[in-house]
Every structure is written in C-alpha cells, then in structure tokens.
Amino acid sequence: MLETLDAPAVRAWCRLALSALGQAREEIDALNVYPVPDGDTGTNLFLTVESATAAVEHCFEAGAAPGLTTAVKAMAKGALLGARGNSGVILAQLLRGVAEVLAEHGGGPEQLRRALARGAEAAYQAVLDPVEGTLLTVAAAAARSADQVAGGLAEVAAAAHEAARGALLRTPEQLAVLARAGVVDAGGRGLVAVLGALADAVAGRQPMGPVALGEDLPGASWDPHGGNDRRAACASEPERLPGHPAFEVIYLLEAPDAALPVLRATLAGLGDSLVVGGGDGLWNIHVHVDDAGAAVEAGVRAGRPHQIRITHFAEAASRAGARGAARAAGAGDLPDGPTERAVLSVVTGAGLAELCRAAGAAVLTAAPDVPPSSAELAQAVRRCAAREVIVLLNDPELRAGAGAAADQLREEGLRIAVLPTRSPVQGLAALAVHEAGRRFDEDVVAMTSAAGATRYAELAVAEGESWTMAGVCQAGDVLGLIDGDVAVIGSGIAQTGAEVLSRMLAAGGELVTLVLGEGVEPDLADRLVAHARRRRPEVDTVVFAGGQESAPLLIGVE
C-alpha cells in the first residue's frame, strides 16, 4: 500500500481509470440525458482518459523513469488535448487542478487532499453556469470527504471514492431532468469510475469489476435496474431540451490568458454549456450554440483554434437512438445487400501479421504492451476501404477502445462487427471460416462460433513473486495460462508447454495450433508435436512462427 503517490502510481491510476471507463462506457452513454440526450458521455470520458493515459505512457517510454511532476503534468496535458464533450473538458480541468498541487507539493496524504479540493475548484471555475446534480457536485463531495478523513493515502482516496458514489446517487434529487428519466448523472458516474481507479491504484489492488450502484450503499435512491425501461425509451426516442442550441462546438485554442475574458463573454452570448479548460496559452473550448460559425470566429479573434469539432445535436441524438435500438435488438446497422467486406486483425509479431494477411485479412500490428488507441483502431478500419468490416481484436484489453471506435465508425456509415477474440489463435480460427460471399450477419456468426470453439493458452515468464490460481510463482518461473487463468507453474518453456497441452487435450480436441514466439528453442515445435501425438494420436497439429515478443508460445485447441 502506497504512502506517497509516485509516477508508477499515476500510471496505474490512468490505466485502471481507462479500464473502468471502458467497462462502463455503454452504461454511461445510456445515462446521458443532461444537458443534451445525445448518448455519448461515456465515450467522451473514455476518449479523454485514453489521451491522458497515452501521454503518461509516453513519459515512461521516453527513457529515464519519470518523476511525479512529469507524470501528473503529462496526465493533465494529455486529458486537455484529448478532451471530448462537456464532461470530458470538465474532467480534464479537474485533472489539471489535481496535477497542479501534486506537481508542486508532492504526493502525500495531505497533498492529495489539497489536490482533490483544487481539482473540484478548477472544474467549477471552468463552467460558466455551474449546475448541481452533475459531475461538479460529485467532485465537490469527494473533495470534502477527503479533507475530513484521517489516515494515509489509501484512506483519503477511499473516502473520496465512497463520497462520490453517495453523491452520485443523490443527483436525481438535485436535477429534475435526471429524476424524470430515472437515472443518475452520466458525467458523475464517470467520475466515480475515475476516483475508484485512484483508490485501487494507491491501495495496490486490481479492480473487482464494474461498480454496482445502488448495492451496499446506505440511502441508495436509484435502482440501476428499475430505470432500464426509461433509458431504453430515451435511446429509441431521444428527448430534446426545449430551446436548446442546435450545435456543440469544441476546439483547442492557442491564445494568451488575456484574450480569454472577451472570448468567454462572446461565447456566453452565443449559447450555453460553456466550458473553458486549460491554461498557460493552451485551452480547450466547449460550447452549445445555434451559430457554430460565430463560435469558431470568436476563437479566431482570440488566437489560433484547431482540432475543431462541430456536432449537430439532432443528428447525434438520432444516432444514439439507433445505437440503442440496434443493441437492444441485436440487429445490424445497414440493410443487407452486396457490399465490399474486409476483416481487420490486430496482432503483435511479424509472423502473425503475415499469417493473417495470407488468410485475406488486413492487419494492424501493435507493439508489445502498447495497445492501439481507439483512434488508431478507427483509422485502421478506414484504411480497409470497405463498407463492412469485421474486427478481430485477439486481446481482451482492446474491447473498450474498439467499442468507442466502432460507435464512431457507425456514425460515418460503416457496418462494423467487433469479434471479442481473446487470443490470436481464436482470431486464426475465425479467419479460417470467413467467407466474403455470405451475408454479413451469417459471416459474423460463423466466425464468432469458430473462435468460441477454440480454447486458448499462452506461456509467460513471471517478473516477480506473486500469488496465482496455481499457487505462488517466483521471478523467472514459466506460467501456463489456459483461457486467461494461470493453470501451470513450470521451470522451462518446453516442459510447461507440454503440461498445458496435456491439460487442454484432456478435454478433447481435433486440431492443435502452436504459434511460436520470438527466440524460442529451435526444437520446441518438434517436442510439442511429438507430445501431442503421444497423448492423442488422432489430433492434427499445425505450427506457425508468430514472432510475437509478448508470449513465447500460444496454443489453440479446436
């Protein structure tokens, strides 16, 4: 358990927050009824934190290990540059406030209390007309509780998280539109996930999964299940707040601090939901207006706007409704018919990439331990130049980013199916049954079935002592993971691989696929093939040189 927040803890915080928001993204999108029911708050918060996480990761990849100051400043700037939507800009400004205190004063318990207070204050200051019952209210409650609790870093973070959860459940009492819809505030729900990740990071624990709001909380006033019908209705028939502006305008602005008062006054006169985040000459501007051109022109007069995004709310709400209806019905997004189709496979290793290309797939090659962002996934799909794309992730960690990318691509008119393949061997099994001449839905079902019928395993080398499902491992031990769980602890690649293979074949199988990683023993494949034949003579075995650095051996059994 940490006594002082350091750069690795900030890195862990960002990673855990991104994972938590990824798990909750669709739920938060469905909660989004204020200020406009356009169903994108979860996606916007995910993309904001994804940008913050990427900036922190870059610090660690740049050379020498960064200090706390470097890490928190990178987190804040990354969030600012990648902030999306009203809630995203507010969260970015909250993180900037937190970073200001930690960078200057350090990461002890008292400093974290002050940082959370400064973050809440900065979030309120970013909003022209603060409204209670929103992310702001949740942030303020978290800061107050952190300030009042005694104890160390873990106690402060845990108190902030618990207070945020309680405040979230009370948001319908403060904002009538939430009460009418039977939901809590979407932005506040996202902040609860971010603060929960902070508590997990400083306590040195892994998250236990999505927060089940309304359970084990005294005074819970929101039933997370009872509001589903209402949320479904909001998705299928989006509401429009009376008199609300037609456009959301957001852009980055390079401008001196002195130019901001006039810009704020100009934008305030054009519309509402004005949020200005940033500082030191770089700002993120968000506003809802009827005249999008005038909002951009105001930025031009103040400085240099770029990364300009303009969203028409009626179209966004319609798309949100279509997404909700499609999810509920399990239907596709475009009518069936003859369309060009592509398969995109995400892999690590040159050998795996060539295997997928040979099977007719486009390939996005990911670096080891650096998953592609949602923007990179979206760009790779666009490069396929097809109206229908089936995406093979081959890694469970990519599901959240792929979901965000898929929603964006559907809005562009593409038909996307993301197959949750958890290993490259499942992706290869899916590719083996792909037929472009089939109807899209039939192709997706066939590929999903083939992937699901393939048990997968991989070997990894333990970096230190740790508890696993198979017992305690030491640094240098070879771990055999079957379907994601450690099942074997061994001393060598060949011995552990044989034991894993025996366990998998004990449950039956017709085809074994071995994908060899970079630098394995030259005779590894021959030894494992011979072992498989001794165990199950009727089973066919195929061997590929994958070249992946992340795992010395991948095994699939179909």
C-alpha positions in Angstrom: 0.0 0.0 0.0 1.5 3.3 -1.0 2.4 6.0 1.5 3.2 8.6 -1.2 1.8 8.9 -4.7 4.6 8.5 -7.3 4.8 8.3 -11.1 4.1 4.5 -11.3 1.0 5.0 -9.2 -0.2 7.8 -11.6 0.4 5.4 -14.5 -1.6 2.7 -12.7 -4.3 5.2 -11.9 -4.6 6.1 -15.6 -4.6 2.5 -16.8 -7.2 1.5 -14.2 -9.4 4.5 -14.9 -9.3 3.7 -18.7 -10.3 0.1 -18.0 -13.1 1.1 -15.7 -14.5 3.7 -18.1 -14.2 1.1 -20.9 -16.3 -1.4 -18.9 -18.9 1.3 -18.1 -18.8 3.2 -21.4 -22.1 2.0 -22.8 -23.8 2.2 -19.4 -22.7 5.8 -19.1 -23.8 6.6 -22.6 -27.3 5.3 -21.8 -27.5 7.5 -18.7 -26.7 10.7 -20.8 -29.9 12.9 -20.6 -28.3 16.2 -19.5 -27.5 18.7 -20.8 -28.4 17.1 -24.1 -29.5 13.4 -24.5 -27.0 12.6 -27.3 -25.8 9.4 -25.7 -22.0 10.0 -25.8 -20.8 11.0 -22.3 -19.3 7.6 -21.6 -17.5 7.6 -24.9 -16.3 11.1 -24.4 -14.9 10.4 -20.9 -13.2 7.2 -22.2 -11.5 9.1 -25.0 -10.4 11.9 -22.6 -8.8 9.4 -20.2 -7.4 7.4 -23.1 -5.5 10.5 -24.2 -4.3 11.2 -20.7 -3.1 7.6 -20.3 -1.2 7.7 -23.6 0.6 10.8 -22.5 1.7 9.2 -19.3 2.8 6.0 -21.1 4.9 8.2 -23.4 6.8 9.5 -20.4 7.8 6.0 -19.4 8.8 5.1 -22.9 10.9 8.2 -23.5 13.9 7.0 -21.5 14.6 7.5 -17.8 11.8 6.8 -15.4 9.7 10.0 -14.9 9.1 11.6 -11.5 5.7 12.5 -10.1 5.8 16.0 -11.5 6.5 14.9 -15.0 3.8 12.2 -14.8 0.9 14.3 -13.5 1.7 17.2 -15.9 1.6 14.7 -18.8 -1.7 13.3 -17.5 -3.2 16.8 -17.3 -2.0 17.9 -20.7 -3.0 14.6 -22.4 -6.5 15.0 -20.9 -6.7 18.6 -22.2 -5.6 17.7 -25.7 -8.0 14.7 -25.9 -11.0 16.1 -24.0 -14.3 15.4 -25.7 -17.7 16.8 -24.9 -18.9 18.8 -21.9 -18.0 16.2 -19.3 -14.6 15.5 -20.9 -13.5 19.1 -20.7 -14.6 19.4 -17.1 -12.8 16.2 -16.2 -9.7 17.4 -17.9 -9.8 20.6 -15.9 -10.3 18.7 -12.7 -7.2 16.6 -13.5 -5.3 19.8 -14.2 -6.2 21.1 -10.8 -5.1 17.8 -9.2 -1.8 17.9 -11.1 -1.0 21.5 -10.1 -0.9 20.6 -6.4 0.8 17.2 -6.8 3.5 18.6 -9.1 4.3 21.5 -6.8 3.9 19.9 -3.3 4.4 16.1 -3.7 2.1 13.1 -3.4 1.5 12.6 0.4 -1.9 12.3 2.0 -2.3 16.0 2.8 -1.2 16.9 -0.7 -3.8 14.5 -2.1 -6.5 16.2 0.0 -5.5 19.6 -1.4 -5.2 18.2 -4.9 -8.7 16.9 -4.9 -10.0 20.2 -3.5 -8.1 22.1 -6.2 -9.4 19.7 -8.8 -13.0 20.3 -7.8 -12.5 24.1 -7.6 -10.9 24.1 -11.1 -13.8 22.1 -12.5 -16.3 24.6 -11.2 -14.3 27.5 -12.5 -14.2 26.0 -16.0 -18.0 26.1 -16.3 -19.8 29.4 -16.9 -23.0 28.4 -15.2 -22.3 25.5 -12.8 -25.3 23.2 -12.2 -25.7 21.0 -9.2 -26.6 17.3 -9.6 -23.7 16.9 -12.1 -20.1 15.8 -12.2 -19.3 19.0 -10.3 -21.4 18.0 -7.4 -19.8 14.6 -7.2 -16.3 16.1 -7.4 -17.1 18.6 -4.6 -18.5 15.8 -2.3 -15.3 13.7 -2.9 -13.1 16.6 -2.0 -15.0 17.4 1.2 -14.8 13.8 2.4 -11.1 13.5 1.6 -10.4 16.7 3.5 -12.2 15.4 6.6 -10.9 11.8 6.8 -7.9 10.9 8.9 -5.3 8.4 7.8 -2.9 7.9 4.9 -3.1 8.0 1.2 -5.3 4.9 0.8 -7.8 6.2 3.4 -8.0 9.6 1.6 -8.6 8.1 -1.8 -11.1 5.6 -0.5 -13.1 8.3 1.3 -13.2 10.4 -1.9 -14.5 7.4 -3.8 -17.1 6.4 -1.3 -18.4 10.0 -1.0 -18.5 10.3 -4.8 -20.7 7.2 -5.0 -23.1 8.6 -2.4 -23.2 12.0 -4.1 -23.9 10.3 -7.5 -26.9 8.5 -6.1 -28.4 11.8 -4.9 -28.0 13.6 -8.2 -31.6 12.9 -9.3 -32.8 14.8 -6.2 -30.8 17.9 -7.4 -31.6 17.9 -11.1 -35.2 17.4 -12.3 -34.3 16.0 -15.7 -32.5 13.1 -14.1 -35.4 12.4 -11.8 -37.8 12.3 -14.7 -35.6 9.9 -16.6 -34.9 7.7 -13.6 -31.2 7.9 -13.9 -28.1 9.3 -12.2 -25.8 11.9 -13.8 -23.7 10.4 -16.6 -20.7 12.6 -16.0 -20.8 12.0 -12.3 -20.9 8.2 -12.9 -17.7 8.6 -15.0 -16.0 10.5 -12.2 -16.9 7.7 -9.7 -15.1 5.3 -12.0 -12.0 7.6 -12.2 -11.9 8.0 -8.4 -12.4 4.3 -7.8 -9.4 3.7 -10.0 -7.4 6.1 -7.9 -8.4 4.2 -4.7 -7.4 0.9 -6.4 -4.0 2.4 -7.6 -2.9 3.7 -4.2 -4.1 0.6 -2.4 -2.2 -1.6 -4.9 -5.1 -3.7 -5.8 -6.8 -4.7 -9.0 -10.4 -3.6 -9.6 -13.1 -6.1 -8.9 -15.2 -5.1 -11.9 -17.9 -2.5 -12.6 -19.4 -0.7 -9.7 -23.0 -1.9 -9.0 -24.6 1.3 -8.0 -27.4 1.0 -5.6 -25.9 -2.0 -3.8 -24.3 -1.8 -0.4 -24.8 1.9 -0.2 -26.9 3.4 2.6 -29.7 5.6 1.3 -29.4 4.5 -2.2 -32.2 6.3 -4.1 -31.5 5.0 -7.6 -32.4 1.5 -8.8 -29.8 0.6 -11.5 -32.3 -2.0 -12.9 -35.6 -0.2 -12.5 -34.6 2.7 -14.8 -33.7 0.5 -17.7 -37.1 0.9 -19.4 -36.8 4.6 -19.2 -33.3 4.6 -20.6 -34.4 2.4 -23.4 -37.1 4.9 -24.2 -34.6 7.7 -24.2 -32.4 5.8 -26.6 -35.2 5.0 -29.1 -36.9 8.4 -28.9 -34.3 11.0 -27.9 -35.6 13.9 -25.9 -34.7 17.5 -26.9 -34.5 20.1 -24.2 -36.8 23.0 -25.1 -35.0 25.9 -26.6 -31.6 24.1 -26.5 -29.0 25.2 -29.1 -28.5 23.1 -32.2 -24.8 22.6 -32.3 -21.9 21.5 -30.0 -18.7 23.3 -30.9 -15.4 22.2 -29.4 -11.8 23.2 -30.3 -8.3 23.6 -29.0 -7.2 27.2 -28.8 -3.7 28.7 -28.6 -4.3 32.1 -27.1 -2.8 34.3 -24.3 -4.6 34.3 -21.0 -5.6 38.0 -21.5 -7.7 37.0 -24.5 -10.0 34.6 -22.5 -12.3 37.1 -20.7 -13.5 38.6 -24.0 -13.8 35.1 -25.6 -15.8 33.8 -22.6 -18.2 36.8 -22.8 -18.6 36.4 -26.6 -19.4 32.7 -26.4 -21.7 33.2 -23.4 -23.7 35.5 -25.6 -23.9 32.9 -28.3 -25.2 29.9 -26.4 -24.9 27.9 -23.2 -23.0 24.9 -21.6 -19.8 26.9 -22.0 -16.7 25.2 -20.5 -13.2 26.5 -20.9 -10.4 24.3 -19.7 -6.6 24.6 -19.8 -4.2 27.4 -19.2 -0.7 28.7 -20.0 -1.7 29.6 -23.5 -3.5 26.3 -24.5 -7.2 26.0 -24.0 -10.0 23.5 -24.7 -13.2 25.4 -25.6 -16.6 23.7 -25.4 -20.0 25.5 -26.1 -23.5 24.8 -27.3 -24.7 27.3 -29.9 -27.1 27.9 -32.8 -24.4 29.6 -34.8 -21.4 27.3 -35.0 -19.5 29.6 -37.4 -19.7 32.5 -34.9 -18.3 30.3 -32.1 -15.3 29.4 -34.3 -14.8 33.0 -35.4 -14.7 34.1 -31.8 -11.8 31.7 -31.3 -10.0 33.1 -34.4 -10.2 36.6 -32.9 -8.8 35.3 -29.6 -6.0 33.2 -31.1 -5.4 30.1 -33.2 -8.2 27.4 -33.0 -7.5 23.9 -34.3 -8.9 20.4 -34.0 -12.4 22.0 -34.5 -15.3 19.6 -34.0 -18.9 20.6 -34.7 -21.8 18.2 -33.8 -25.4 18.7 -34.8 -27.4 17.6 -31.8 -30.5 16.3 -33.7 -28.2 14.0 -35.8 -26.2 12.9 -32.7 -29.4 12.1 -30.8 -30.8 10.2 -33.7 -27.6 8.2 -34.0 -27.6 7.5 -30.2 -31.2 6.2 -30.6 -30.2 4.0 -33.5 -27.3 2.6 -31.5 -29.5 1.8 -28.5 -32.2 0.2 -30.7 -29.6 -1.9 -32.5 -28.0 -3.1 -29.3 -31.4 -4.0 -27.8 -32.5 -5.9 -30.9 -29.1 -7.3 -31.8 -29.6 -6.0 -35.4 -27.1 -4.7 -37.9 -26.7 -1.1 -38.8 -27.2 -1.2 -42.5 -29.6 -3.2 -44.7 -28.3 -6.4 -46.2 -27.0 -6.4 -49.7 -23.9 -6.8 -51.9 -21.2 -4.7 -50.2 -17.5 -4.9 -50.0 -16.3 -6.6 -46.8 -13.0 -6.7 -45.0 -11.5 -8.4 -42.0 -9.1 -6.4 -39.8 -6.9 -8.5 -37.4 -4.9 -6.8 -34.5 -1.7 -8.8 -33.8 1.8 -8.5 -32.4 4.6 -10.1 -34.3 5.6 -10.2 -37.9 4.8 -13.9 -38.4 1.3 -13.5 -37.1 0.8 -10.5 -39.3 1.9 -12.5 -42.4 -0.4 -15.4 -41.4 -3.4 -13.1 -41.2 -2.5 -11.3 -44.5 -2.2 -14.7 -46.2 -5.7 -15.6 -44.9 -7.1 -12.4 -46.6 -7.2 -10.1 -43.6 -5.9 -6.5 -43.2 -3.6 -6.2 -40.3 -3.0 -3.6 -37.5 0.4 -4.5 -35.9 0.5 -3.5 -32.3 3.7 -3.0 -30.3 4.1 -5.3 -27.3 2.4 -4.0 -24.2 1.3 -0.8 -26.1 -2.3 -1.5 -27.2 -3.6 0.6 -30.1 -5.8 3.6 -29.2 -9.4 3.8 -30.3 -8.3 6.4 -32.9 -5.7 4.1 -34.3 -8.2 1.3 -34.5 -10.7 3.6 -36.3 -8.0 4.7 -38.7 -7.1 1.1 -39.5 -10.7 0.3 -40.2 -11.0 3.3 -42.6 -7.8 2.1 -44.4 -9.7 -1.2 -45.2 -11.8 0.9 -47.6 -14.8 -1.3 -47.1 -18.4 -0.6 -46.1 -18.5 -3.8 -43.9 -15.6 -4.6 -41.6 -15.2 -7.4 -39.1 -12.6 -6.7 -36.5 -10.6 -9.4 -34.7 -9.2 -7.9 -31.5 -7.2 -11.0 -30.3 -6.8 -9.4 -26.9 -9.5 -8.7 -24.2 -7.8 -5.5 -23.2 -8.8 -3.9 -26.6 -12.6 -4.3 -26.2 -13.2 -0.8 -24.7 -11.2 1.1 -27.2 -12.7 -0.9 -30.0 -16.2 -0.2 -28.8 -15.6 3.5 -28.9 -14.0 3.3 -32.3 -16.9 1.2 -33.6 -19.5 3.7 -32.5 -17.7 6.5 -34.2 -17.3 4.5 -37.4 -21.0 3.5 -37.5 -21.8 7.2 -37.4 -19.7 7.5 -40.5 -22.0 5.0 -42.2 -19.8 1.9 -41.9 -21.1 -1.5 -40.8 -18.8 -2.8 -38.1 -18.7 -6.1 -36.1 -16.1 -6.4 -33.3 -15.4 -10.0 -32.5 -14.2 -10.3 -28.9 -11.4 -12.8 -29.8 -9.2 -13.1 -26.7 -6.1 -14.6 -28.4 -4.5 -14.7 -31.8 -5.3 -18.4 -32.1 -9.0 -17.6 -31.8 -8.5 -15.0 -34.5 -6.9 -17.5 -36.8 -9.8 -19.9 -36.2 -12.3 -17.2 -37.1 -10.3 -16.3 -40.2 -10.3 -19.9 -41.4 -14.1 -19.9 -41.7 -14.5 -16.4 -43.1 -16.5 -16.2 -46.4 -17.0 -12.8 -48.0 -19.8 -14.2 -50.2 -22.0 -14.9 -47.2 -24.4 -12.3 -45.7 -22.7 -10.1 -43.2 -24.6 -11.4 -40.2 -24.1 -15.0 -41.2 -20.3 -14.4 -41.6 -20.1 -12.8 -38.2 -22.0 -15.7 -36.6 -19.8 -18.4 -38.2 -16.6 -16.6 -37.3 -17.7 -16.0 -33.7 -18.7 -19.7 -33.4 -15.3 -20.8 -34.7 -13.5 -18.5 -32.3 -15.6 -19.6 -29.3 -15.0 -23.2 -30.1 -11.2 -22.7 -29.7 -9.7 -23.0 -26.3 -6.6 -20.8 -26.0 -3.4 -20.8 -23.9 -0.2 -18.9 -23.7 3.1 -19.1 -21.8 4.6 -16.1 -19.9 7.6 -15.6 -17.7 6.9 -14.3 -14.2 8.6 -11.0 -13.4 8.4 -11.5 -9.6 6.9 -13.4 -6.8 3.1 -13.5 -7.0 0.0 -15.4 -6.0 -1.7 -17.2 -8.8 -4.6 -19.6 -9.3 -1.9 -22.4 -9.5 0.0 -21.3 -6.4 2.9 -18.9 -5.7 5.3 -18.2 -8.5 8.8 -16.7 -8.4 10.7 -14.5 -10.8 11.7 -16.5 -13.8 9.1 -19.2 -13.5 7.2 -20.1 -16.7 3.5 -19.6 -16.3 1.0 -21.6 -18.4 -2.3 -19.7 -18.8 -5.3 -21.5 -20.0 -8.3 -19.4 -21.0 -6.7 -16.4 -19.2 -6.0 -18.1 -15.9 -2.7 -19.4 -14.6 -3.0 -23.2 -14.6 0.6 -24.4 -14.6 3.8 -23.1 -13.0 6.9 -24.6 -14.5 10.7 -24.1 -14.9 11.0 -24.3 -18.7 9.2 -23.4 -21.9 9.1 -27.0 -23.3 8.1 -28.6 -20.0 5.4 -26.1 -19.2 4.1 -26.1 -22.7 3.7 -29.9 -22.7 1.9 -29.8 -19.4 -0.5 -27.1 -20.7 -1.1 -29.0 -23.9 -1.9 -32.2 -21.9 -4.5 -30.4 -19.8 -6.1 -28.9 -22.8 -6.2 -32.2 -24.8 -7.8 -34.0 -21.7 -11.0 -32.1 -22.6 -10.9 -33.3 -26.2 -10.0 -31.6 -29.5 -9.4 -32.2 -33.2 -6.8 -29.6 -34.1 -3.9 -28.1 -32.2 -2.4 -24.8 -33.3 1.1 -23.8 -32.0 2.3 -20.3 -32.5 6.0 -19.9 -31.6 7.2 -16.6 -30.2 10.5 -14.8 -30.9 13.6 -16.5 -29.7 12.3 -19.9 -28.6 14.3 -23.1 -28.7 14.7 -24.4 -32.3 13.4 -27.9 -31.3 10.4 -26.6 -29.3 7.8 -27.3 -32.0 9.1 -30.8 -32.7 8.9 -31.7 -29.0 5.4 -30.4 -28.6 4.1 -32.1 -31.7 5.6 -35.4 -30.6 4.0 -34.9 -27.2 0.6 -34.2 -28.7 0.8 -37.3 -30.8 1.6 -39.4 -27.8 -1.3 -38.0 -25.9 -3.9 -38.0 -28.8 -2.7 -39.7 -32.0 -5.8 -38.7 -33.8 -5.3 -35.0 -33.3 -3.8 -32.8 -36.1 -1.1 -30.2 -35.2 -0.1 -27.2 -37.1 2.8 -24.9 -36.3 3.4 -21.3 -37.1 6.3 -18.9 -36.4 4.4 -16.0 -34.9 7.4 -13.9 -33.9 5.5 -12.3 -31.0 7.6 -10.9 -28.1 4.7 -10.9 -25.6 4.4 -14.7 -25.3 7.0 -17.4 -26.1 4.2 -19.8 -27.1 0.5 -19.6 -28.0 -1.7 -22.7 -28.1 -5.1 -23.2 -29.6 -7.2 -26.4 -29.4 -10.3 -26.7 -31.6 
